[in-house]
Amino acid sequence: MPHERPENPDPTEDLHPALRAAGWPQSVSRVPGVTVRDARAEDHAVIAHLTVTSYIDGGHIDPEDEYIANLQDVATRARQARVLVGEVEASALAGPAAPSAAGTVVAGSVVLSLPGMPMSETAREGEFEFRMLAVDPRVQRRGVARALVRAAIDRAEQLEGIDAIVLTTMVTMTGAHRLYESEGFVRVPERDWRLSDIGQAPTSGEDPLYWVYRRSV
C-alpha cells in the first residue's frame, strides 16, 4: 500500500519557527466582547468576504481592481504568514436578523509576518509586521480592529529579538490611522513607499503612496 502522509495537526509548521502555532500561547483579547484566535481553514471564505467588503465599502479600492484576487486568497496567506481572526457574538451584527442570531461569528482578520517572509512588505531586521487588517463593515467601531492590533502587539512583545512592530497603510484609511496612533504607532514618512519602488506594477494603473507606521515594543 502507498504510504499515506498523516494529516498535519499544525497547519503553520512550514512558517518561520517564531510564527508556528506550537508553543505560541493562544491569543487573549484585551477588548471586551471580542475573542481573538488563530484562523482555521473553515474561516477562509468569511475572511475573504469581509476583507474585500471592507476595502470596497471604505472606498480604498475599486471593485474591478486586480488586487481583489489577492484579498480573496486567504489560503495562500495562511500558508505564508500567521492569520488571526476576531470573533464577536452574532447578535452584534447590524441588520434585521441580528436579534435572533446566536453564537459567534468571525468579524475581522489580520495577517502577521516577519522580515524575509513572503507576506512581509516593510519589516526590517528586528521588526514584526501586520497586514490586511480588515473588519466586517457591519461591526466596525465595536473594538474588533483594536483587539486585533493589540493581539499583534502582544505577539511582537513575545518574540525574542523583536523591538518594534510596523505596518503599511493606504492614505485613504484615516480611521485606521487614528486607531494606530491611539495605540502608540507613529508614522515614519521616510519609509513611505510605492509599488514601483519595489519593482511591482500597480494593479489599478496608478502608483499610490503607502504610509508606514511603527511602534516600539
Secondary structure, DSSP 8 states (H G I E B T S, - for coil): --------S-TTTTS-GGG-STT------SSTT-EEEE--GGGHHHHHHHHHHHHHHTTSS-TT-TTHHHHH-HHHHHHHSEEEEEEEEGGGS-STTGGG--SEEEEEEEEEE-TTSTT-SS--TTEEEEEEEEE-GGGTTSSHHHHHHHHHHHHHHHSTT--EEEEEEETT-HHHHHHHHHTT-EE-GGG-B-GGGGT---SSS----EEEEEEE-
